[in-house]
Amino acid sequence: MRRSLRSFQHRHGFGLIEALVTLIILLLGLLGLAGLMLTTQRAEAGAYQRAQALILLQDMVERINANRTAAGCYAITTDTVNGAPYLGIGAGTIPPCSLGTLQAYTLAASDLAAWSNLLAGAAEAQGTSNVGAMIGARGCISFDPVAGVYLVSVAWQGKVQTSAPASGLTCGKGLYGNETLRRVVSATLQIANLN
């Protein structure tokens, strides 16, 4: 009888330790799940910003393609080493241009102003603040006269560090504090000369 009483007392204390270990394991699992959710939200925000950048990039490529006679007016980024000037956040004035007809270069100036506003987030406002674009969105359009190719780029600031963009993608270079936070998407456009 004595033996069974001792055995019962040991089992009773052992159950409490098992419950504590189970709670600790459950707590560690929940902390891991919270970390996974945070990582997923960051990745989702990054994917959303990339999708917005691609929409704005395609928008400008289509604008240039639709106004081919004044395509040279869109090439505002003349310093291709530093990616300046640019449109969007912190942009200066749009340089004047008089290529093509009056209607064509007026349309080009209007397209550049509209694109700059979209990059600055004017598509969606919250109160008096523009919130419709990526963080620090900037757009660059350059022209390589040798190859006859326009390079349209959209740059923005990511939330987590990754590798820096390729050396040929200079849009927004040096404007985000750390090059590993700068994100860039780009597209090339070649307009045929049918003369």
Secondary structure, DSSP 8 states (H G I E B T S, - for coil): -HHHHHHHHHHHHHHHHHHHHHHHHHHHHHHHHHHHHHHHHHHHHHHHHHHHHHHHHHHHHHHHHHTGGGGGGG----BTTTTBS-EETT---------S-HHHHHHHHHHHHHHHHHHTTTTSEETTEE-SS-TT-EEEEEEETTTTEEEEEEEEE-SS------TT--TTTTSSSSGGGEEEEEEEEE-----
